[in-house]
Amino acid sequence: MPDVTKTTPAEAAAETPVVTMKPAEGREAGGARSLWSDAWRDLRRRPLFVISALLILLVLLVSAFPGLFTSTDPGSGDLQKHFLGSPNLGHVFQEDWFGYDRQGRSIYARVVYGARNSVMVGVGVTLLVTFFGGLVGMLAGYFGGFWDSLLSRITDVFFGIPFLLGAMVVLNAFTDRNVWVITGALAFLGWTQIARVMRGAVITTKHADYVMAAKALGAGTKRILFRHVLPNAVAPVIVVATIALGTYIVAESTLSYLGLGFGSDAVSWGADISDATQDIRNNPHTLIFPAGMLSITVLAFIMLGDAVREALDPKLR
């Protein structure tokens, strides 16, 4: 019996109709382009994509090479000289550009170095949930029957667990919460949406004519799945994963804000936002800059996901 599951608003907004085509269609004599080449051609003309891609490239560069942007140690502070010092916006890329926090630490240096942990968690969780959730959804959608029912019920069980609450429970069991622990905890509970999107895309794709022809010619299951089904069902998964990456960065910051993320010795946007709440009235700059960097990063990934969704959906062109 087919599995009937409730669609969340996020899935409804992110799902892209699956456009199936034979892999060779993009090379026909008439010059027809494939779905991916046509989407890339469309993306390059979208200002939304260009702006978001440049912002993401900058964030990735900052997180990978923070030493290129500041030589200040984010953990060192001088209470006597820099206690809640005001920003000096004229000193671009310098230690006092964003001011200082209540421990005399450079807010600019902490914003730069805080990008690494947040981006590593976001990218790591996205890769894990895309791989595992995509595999579960592909197997459930292609084989159907007993396997579809079993995998769908398992997915529903995990989907019913509140994401942040479940992550808090899991992380509370660890005393040393580093990047790998936080990434694993979020991925353990965050794969269900990708699985459901992939399942629906595979169900649509497996009935295409070229898949039926491959079966008739005796192609093996592995070849059909990875050569014909997966390339034509992965488009909506890419859209959901791109948007979800920003969500995972927010989740890490929320956990750090609640004291269940990185430890006090680690640099994190969420931890800095938590420390800044007690000074927000008289020294709002301690909150504005880490929160602003977090918002810009998340917005960039959401903008990128929207641009990719519009490029892969023929109805929106």
Backbone hydrogen bonds, N-H to C=O, Kabsch-Sander energy under -0.5 kcal/mol:
donor,donor_aa,acceptor,acceptor_aa,energy
5,T,3,D,-0.6
12,A,8,T,-2.2
13,A,9,P,-2.2
14,A,10,A,-1.8
15,E,11,E,-2.4
19,V,17,P,-0.5
20,T,18,V,-0.8
25,E,22,K,-1.8
26,G,23,P,-0.6
27,R,24,A,-1.9
28,E,25,E,-1.4
31,G,28,E,-2.0
38,D,34,S,-2.3
39,A,35,L,-2.1
40,W,36,W,-2.6
41,R,37,S,-2.1
42,D,38,D,-1.7
43,L,39,A,-2.6
44,R,40,W,-2.0
45,R,42,D,-0.9
46,R,43,L,-1.9
50,V,46,R,-2.0
51,I,47,P,-2.8
52,S,48,L,-2.0
53,A,49,F,-2.6
54,L,50,V,-2.2
55,L,51,I,-2.2
56,I,52,S,-2.5
57,L,53,A,-2.5
58,L,54,L,-2.1
59,V,55,L,-2.4
60,L,56,I,-2.7
61,L,57,L,-2.1
62,V,58,L,-2.5
63,S,59,V,-2.6
64,A,60,L,-2.0
65,F,61,L,-2.5
68,L,65,F,-1.5
69,F,66,P,-1.5
70,T,66,P,-1.3
76,S,73,D,-1.0
78,D,104,G,-1.2
82,H,78,D,-2.8
83,F,79,L,-1.0
84,L,101,D,-2.1
85,G,82,H,-1.8
88,N,96,D,-1.9
89,L,87,P,-0.5
91,H,88,N,-2.0
92,V,90,G,-1.4
94,Q,91,H,-1.8
97,W,94,Q,-1.8
100,Y,85,G,-2.3
101,D,105,R,-1.8
104,G,101,D,-2.0
106,S,76,S,-0.5
107,I,99,G,-2.2
108,Y,95,E,-0.5
108,Y,99,G,-0.6
110,R,106,S,-1.8
111,V,107,I,-2.4
112,V,108,Y,-2.2
113,Y,109,A,-2.5
114,G,110,R,-2.0
115,A,111,V,-0.8
115,A,112,V,-0.7
116,R,113,Y,-0.7
117,N,113,Y,-0.7
118,S,114,G,-1.6
119,V,115,A,-2.7
120,M,116,R,-2.5
121,V,117,N,-2.1
122,G,118,S,-2.3
123,V,119,V,-2.9
124,G,120,M,-2.4
125,V,121,V,-2.7
126,T,122,G,-2.0
127,L,123,V,-2.4
128,L,124,G,-2.1
129,V,125,V,-2.8
130,T,126,T,-2.1
131,F,127,L,-2.0
132,F,128,L,-2.8
133,G,129,V,-1.9
134,G,129,V,-0.5
134,G,130,T,-1.4
135,L,131,F,-2.0
136,V,132,F,-2.5
137,G,133,G,-2.6
138,M,134,G,-2.3
139,L,135,L,-2.3
140,A,136,V,-2.5
141,G,137,G,-2.4
142,Y,138,M,-2.2
143,F,139,L,-2.1
144,G,139,L,-0.5
144,G,140,A,-1.4
147,W,144,G,-0.9
148,D,144,G,-1.2
149,S,145,G,-2.3
150,L,146,F,-2.7
151,L,147,W,-2.5
152,S,148,D,-2.3
153,R,149,S,-2.0
154,I,150,L,-2.1
155,T,151,L,-2.3
156,D,152,S,-2.4
157,V,153,R,-2.0
158,F,154,I,-2.0
159,F,155,T,-2.6
160,G,156,D,-1.6
161,I,158,F,-1.1
166,G,162,P,-2.9
167,A,163,F,-2.2
168,M,164,L,-2.4
169,V,165,L,-2.0
170,V,166,G,-2.4
171,L,167,A,-2.8
172,N,168,M,-1.8
173,A,170,V,-1.3
174,F,171,L,-1.8
177,R,175,T,-0.8
178,N,176,D,-1.0
182,I,178,N,-2.3
183,T,179,V,-2.5
184,G,180,W,-2.3
185,A,181,V,-2.2
186,L,182,I,-2.2
187,A,183,T,-2.4
188,F,184,G,-2.1
189,L,185,A,-0.8
189,L,186,L,-0.5
190,G,186,L,-1.2
191,W,187,A,-0.6
195,A,191,W,-1.9
196,R,192,T,-2.2
197,V,193,Q,-2.2
198,M,194,I,-2.7
199,R,195,A,-2.3
200,G,196,R,-1.9
201,A,197,V,-2.0
202,V,198,M,-2.6
203,I,199,R,-2.3
204,T,200,G,-1.6
205,T,201,A,-2.3
206,K,202,V,-2.8
207,H,204,T,-0.7
208,A,205,T,-2.2
212,M,208,A,-1.9
213,A,209,D,-2.4
214,A,210,Y,-1.8
215,K,211,V,-2.0
216,A,212,M,-2.1
217,L,213,A,-1.8
218,G,215,K,-1.5
219,A,214,A,-2.5
224,I,220,G,-2.3
225,L,221,T,-2.6
226,F,222,K,-2.3
227,R,223,R,-2.1
228,H,223,R,-0.6
228,H,224,I,-1.5
229,V,224,I,-2.7
230,L,225,L,-3.2
232,N,228,H,-0.6
232,N,229,V,-0.6
233,A,229,V,-0.8
233,A,230,L,-1.2
234,V,230,L,-1.2
238,I,234,V,-2.2
239,V,235,A,-1.7
240,V,236,P,-2.2
241,A,237,V,-2.7
242,T,238,I,-2.2
243,I,239,V,-1.9
244,A,240,V,-2.6
245,L,241,A,-1.5
246,G,242,T,-0.7
246,G,243,I,-0.5
247,T,243,I,-1.0
248,Y,244,A,-2.2
249,I,245,L,-1.6
250,V,246,G,-2.0
251,A,247,T,-2.2
252,E,248,Y,-2.3
253,S,249,I,-2.1
254,T,250,V,-2.6
255,L,251,A,-2.4
256,S,252,E,-2.3
257,Y,253,S,-2.3
258,L,254,T,-1.8
259,G,256,S,-0.9
260,L,255,L,-3.0
261,G,255,L,-0.9
263,G,177,R,-0.6
266,A,263,G,-1.3
268,S,266,A,-0.6
269,W,114,G,-0.5
272,D,268,S,-2.1
273,I,269,W,-2.3
274,S,270,G,-2.0
275,D,271,A,-2.2
276,A,272,D,-1.7
277,T,273,I,-0.8
277,T,274,S,-0.7
278,Q,275,D,-0.6
279,D,276,A,-1.6
280,I,277,T,-0.8
283,N,279,D,-2.7
286,T,283,N,-1.6
287,L,284,P,-1.4
288,I,284,P,-2.4
289,F,285,H,-1.3
291,A,287,L,-2.0
292,G,288,I,-2.4
293,M,289,F,-2.3
294,L,290,P,-2.0
295,S,291,A,-2.4
296,I,292,G,-2.5
297,T,293,M,-2.1
298,V,294,L,-2.4
299,L,295,S,-2.6
300,A,296,I,-2.1
301,F,297,T,-1.7
302,I,298,V,-2.1
303,M,299,L,-2.8
304,L,300,A,-2.2
305,G,301,F,-2.4
306,D,302,I,-2.3
307,A,303,M,-2.2
308,V,304,L,-2.5
309,R,305,G,-2.4
310,E,306,D,-2.2
311,A,307,A,-1.9
312,L,308,V,-2.1
313,D,309,R,-1.1
316,L,313,D,-1.7
317,R,314,P,-1.0
